[in-house]
Amino acid sequence: MRILTSGPEVEVPSDLIASPAMTSLIARLRDDADVVLFDAPPVVLATDAAELATLVDGVLLTVSAGHTRRDDAQRAVDLLGKVGARLVGAALVNAPADAELRKYLAA
């Protein structure tokens, strides 16, 4: 596993995402790895994620239990669809585990 951090903050992230340098970086990463993952800001809060979604093979939407509202999740799906992103699934995070599940996970 290799981790590539975002680097210094830029004034207009969408300019960086749309740059030829980003396209080249993604191509190099695809050549060097079996799987490449990008962590992006929430789709409904910033255009960065939707722009990045147009450059990658698929998007996994992360939904936070008790935090992400259903209408926000649906809006994210709609926004990703409008840019032609391939939504491959969703992951529920921060879900509380009940006692039975905790026993199973501890085994």
Residue frames relative to the residue before (quaternion, step in Angstrom):
aa qw qx qy qz dx dy dz
M 1.0000 0.0000 0.0000 0.0000 0.00 0.00 0.00
R 0.0774 -0.7618 0.6423 0.0333 3.51 -1.10 0.85
I 0.1723 -0.7733 0.6028 0.0949 3.55 -1.05 0.75
L 0.1184 -0.7690 0.6274 0.0323 3.51 -0.88 1.03
T 0.2675 -0.7842 0.5384 0.1534 3.58 -0.51 1.14
S 0.6496 -0.5698 0.3532 0.3587 3.53 -1.23 0.42
G 0.4289 -0.6964 0.4780 0.3203 3.58 1.10 -0.50
P 0.7711 -0.3506 0.2349 0.4768 3.57 -1.24 -0.26
E 0.5910 -0.5729 0.4386 0.3608 3.53 -1.23 0.56
V 0.1872 -0.7677 0.6035 0.1069 3.54 -1.08 0.79
E 0.6032 -0.5988 0.3909 0.3533 3.56 -1.13 0.63
V 0.7972 0.1038 -0.0234 0.5943 3.57 0.91 -0.94
P 0.2672 -0.8112 0.4974 0.1521 3.61 0.03 1.28
S 0.6191 0.5644 -0.3595 0.4110 3.60 1.01 -0.69
D 0.5975 0.5514 -0.3647 0.4539 3.60 1.12 -0.57
L 0.6515 0.5058 -0.3054 0.4759 3.57 1.02 -0.81
I 0.6645 0.5104 -0.3050 0.4527 3.58 0.90 -0.93
A 0.7263 0.4319 -0.2377 0.4790 3.59 0.99 -0.82
S 0.5089 0.6882 -0.4049 0.3217 3.59 1.25 -0.09
P 0.6029 -0.5454 0.4362 0.3858 3.59 -1.21 0.43
A 0.5925 0.5745 -0.3656 0.4303 3.60 1.11 -0.62
M 0.6543 0.4961 -0.3167 0.4748 3.61 1.00 -0.78
T 0.6276 0.5276 -0.3319 0.4664 3.58 0.96 -0.81
S 0.6610 0.5026 -0.2892 0.4763 3.56 0.98 -0.87
L 0.6420 0.5239 -0.3197 0.4595 3.59 0.97 -0.86
I 0.6604 0.5003 -0.3104 0.4660 3.59 0.88 -0.91
A 0.6374 0.5225 -0.3279 0.4618 3.61 0.97 -0.78
R 0.6633 0.4936 -0.3055 0.4723 3.60 0.94 -0.86
L 0.6485 0.5148 -0.3210 0.4597 3.58 0.96 -0.84
R 0.6321 0.5310 -0.3284 0.4590 3.60 0.99 -0.80
D 0.6620 0.5113 -0.3003 0.4584 3.58 1.01 -0.81
D 0.7475 0.4397 -0.2080 0.4524 3.58 1.03 -0.83
A 0.7962 0.2746 -0.1242 0.5247 3.62 1.13 -0.40
D 0.5301 -0.6066 0.4890 0.3346 3.53 -1.26 0.47
V 0.7885 0.0658 0.0083 0.6115 3.56 1.03 -0.89
V 0.0847 -0.7684 0.6333 0.0359 3.57 -0.99 0.87
L 0.0949 -0.8008 0.5911 0.0177 3.57 -0.76 1.07
F 0.1324 -0.7567 0.6357 0.0759 3.55 -1.08 0.81
D 0.2257 -0.7300 0.6271 0.1513 3.56 -1.03 0.81
A 0.0342 -0.8233 0.5654 -0.0365 3.56 -0.64 1.12
P 0.6017 -0.5502 0.4187 0.3998 3.58 -1.21 0.35
P 0.6860 -0.4686 0.3384 0.4420 3.59 -1.23 0.29
V 0.5454 -0.6537 0.4284 0.3028 3.55 -0.92 0.97
V 0.7092 0.4705 -0.2767 0.4462 3.59 0.94 -0.82
L 0.6931 0.4784 -0.2821 0.4595 3.62 1.21 -0.27
A 0.8065 0.1013 -0.0258 0.5819 3.59 1.10 -0.60
T 0.4949 -0.6693 0.4679 0.2971 3.56 -1.09 0.67
D 0.4615 0.7178 -0.4309 0.2934 3.60 1.23 -0.37
A 0.6848 0.5011 -0.2968 0.4380 3.57 0.83 -0.98
A 0.6602 0.4971 -0.3120 0.4687 3.59 0.93 -0.83
E 0.6453 0.5088 -0.3223 0.4700 3.58 1.02 -0.76
L 0.6530 0.5018 -0.3077 0.4766 3.57 0.97 -0.85
A 0.6158 0.5796 -0.3373 0.4136 3.58 1.05 -0.78
T 0.6367 0.5318 -0.3346 0.4470 3.59 1.13 -0.51
L 0.6963 0.4856 -0.2597 0.4603 3.59 1.23 -0.38
V 0.7060 0.4590 -0.2483 0.4787 3.59 1.22 -0.37
D 0.6344 -0.5716 0.3808 0.3545 3.54 -1.30 0.34
G 0.8104 -0.0676 0.0734 0.5773 3.59 1.08 -0.62
V 0.2789 -0.7473 0.5853 0.1455 3.53 -1.29 0.47
L 0.1564 -0.7367 0.6520 0.0879 3.53 -1.03 0.92
L 0.2535 -0.7844 0.5525 0.1237 3.57 -0.49 1.20
T 0.2156 -0.7740 0.5851 0.1102 3.57 -0.79 1.05
V 0.0852 -0.7873 0.6106 -0.0035 3.54 -0.82 1.10
S 0.2625 -0.7899 0.5398 0.1254 3.58 -0.72 1.08
A 0.4399 -0.7092 0.4912 0.2496 3.58 -0.67 1.16
G 0.8318 0.1848 -0.1556 0.4998 3.55 -0.92 0.93
H 0.7213 0.3961 -0.2436 0.5133 3.58 1.25 0.00
T 0.7276 0.3873 -0.2355 0.5149 3.59 0.77 -1.01
R 0.3108 -0.7464 0.5578 0.1874 3.56 -0.74 1.03
R 0.6323 -0.5653 0.3854 0.3634 3.54 -1.14 0.71
D 0.6813 0.4809 -0.3070 0.4585 3.61 0.88 -0.86
D 0.6179 0.5217 -0.3509 0.4721 3.63 1.11 -0.57
A 0.6346 0.5163 -0.3288 0.4718 3.58 1.01 -0.80
Q 0.6607 0.4939 -0.3082 0.4740 3.59 0.95 -0.84
R 0.6312 0.5254 -0.3311 0.4647 3.59 1.03 -0.76
A 0.6260 0.5297 -0.3311 0.4668 3.58 1.05 -0.77
V 0.6432 0.5116 -0.3163 0.4739 3.58 0.94 -0.89
D 0.6595 0.5116 -0.3061 0.4578 3.59 0.94 -0.89
L 0.6603 0.5071 -0.3065 0.4615 3.59 0.94 -0.90
L 0.6497 0.5055 -0.3154 0.4721 3.58 0.97 -0.83
G 0.6397 0.5274 -0.3174 0.4603 3.57 1.04 -0.76
K 0.6484 0.5396 -0.3159 0.4344 3.57 1.00 -0.81
V 0.7214 0.4025 -0.2572 0.5015 3.60 1.07 -0.62
G 0.5447 -0.6540 0.3811 0.3611 3.58 1.29 0.05
A 0.3396 0.7471 -0.5036 0.2700 3.58 1.19 0.46
R 0.3715 -0.7002 0.5653 0.2282 3.56 -1.15 0.68
L 0.1821 -0.7906 0.5803 0.0719 3.58 -0.32 1.28
V 0.1723 -0.8270 0.5309 0.0666 3.58 -0.45 1.22
G 0.7867 -0.2199 0.1340 0.5611 3.59 1.22 -0.22
A 0.3430 -0.6985 0.5812 0.2379 3.49 -1.39 -0.21
A 0.1930 -0.7586 0.6123 0.1114 3.54 -1.19 0.65
L 0.2600 -0.7457 0.5961 0.1446 3.55 -0.88 1.00
V 0.0512 -0.8040 0.5923 -0.0074 3.57 -0.70 1.10
N 0.8085 0.2861 -0.2298 0.4601 3.54 -1.33 0.45
A 0.3642 0.7187 -0.5090 0.3030 3.58 1.12 0.60
P 0.4309 -0.6938 0.5000 0.2881 3.60 -0.84 0.89
A 0.3281 -0.7345 0.5614 0.1939 3.56 -1.03 0.82
D 0.3749 -0.7082 0.5401 0.2572 3.59 -0.94 0.81
A 0.7382 -0.4420 0.2757 0.4286 3.59 -1.28 0.26
E 0.6604 0.5090 -0.3179 0.4514 3.62 0.91 -0.83
L 0.6604 0.4978 -0.3069 0.4711 3.56 0.94 -0.83
R 0.6229 0.5401 -0.3446 0.4490 3.60 1.00 -0.76
K 0.6377 0.5189 -0.3276 0.4656 3.60 1.00 -0.81
Y 0.6535 0.5163 -0.3062 0.4610 3.57 0.97 -0.88
L 0.6909 0.4843 -0.2792 0.4584 3.58 0.88 -0.92
A 0.6585 0.5178 -0.3074 0.4515 3.59 1.10 -0.65
A 0.5892 0.6099 -0.3655 0.3838 3.60 1.16 -0.49
